[in-house]
Amino acid sequence: TALVCAVCVVLVTSVVAAAAGFFKLDEVFYKYLRGSDTNVEVDGENIMAQDTSNGITVTARQVIGDDYGFYVIFDVSENDSNEKNISVDEAEVEIMGANVYQCSDIIRMQNESPDTFMLHIMSAENLQGKEIFVHLNNISTSKKNGQTQENANWNLNWKIDYSNSAKSFDVLKPIYIYGGKAVWKSASLSPLSVSVKLDDFDGIKPHCGNLDDIIKVTMKDGSVFCSDNADDTNILSDTDSITMSFNKIIDISKVESISFAGEVYKVN
């Protein structure tokens, strides 16, 4: 996981075109996020951010997300008919106007043709309207005549422009954190993540560290999503917020409560 704070990266603009028409969740996301309820609506958009170099074309085709994070899938294809396998060794992400965000390692999607990869990005700030830059390099191809590595650059960019159906709640509960007091101001809940925001710090210095209290989402069936058990790439903590991405798509109408710092907020 790479935590990025106000980085400045100069990237070449790739060809970008918004895919018009009805948005339908790509099956790749269902496979990875293990969504079993196909009736759950997820915010996202079809995109065609594409770049070609050294005979290899990279195409970002769909993004799903909410205000504080997104997943993007991209295909890598080569004109050479002898191509057997492709791997992407490195990716850099820049979000214009965002100061704190993180990017997962490159995730290879199994048994997909063309070769398909995914990135998961989380931000401590609202992503709506922000421009995203993804820089890829060191793409390796495995062919009949051996392994080769293309040391070229592939640059993709697009703007976050999907709708946001996340629910926001004014919690306004006093809590104890950082050894002092604060107010759990609000919570945001989407099919992909939960985020809590804090305010009114008293007797503590929030800039001295990130939030480390456990956040919990309890479903009506008794199942629980807990930050204590989540993968590091699914948690982003800042001085006044913490966001947890779920390991699958959830139906937020089936959420019973959100818990943080010993307080419980009833959702449904």
Salt bridges, closest charged atoms under 4 A:
ASP26 OD2 - ARG61 NH1 2.29
ASP37 OD2 - LYS254 NZ 3.92
ASP75 OD2 - ARG61 NE 2.72
GLU78 OE2 - LYS143 NZ 3.12
ASP80 OD2 - LYS143 NZ 3.17
GLU112 OE2 - LYS31 NZ 2.80
ASP115 OD2 - ARG108 NH2 2.21
ASP199 OD2 - LYS185 NZ 3.92
GLU256 OE1 - LYS266 NZ 3.73
GLU263 OE1 - LYS173 NZ 3.99
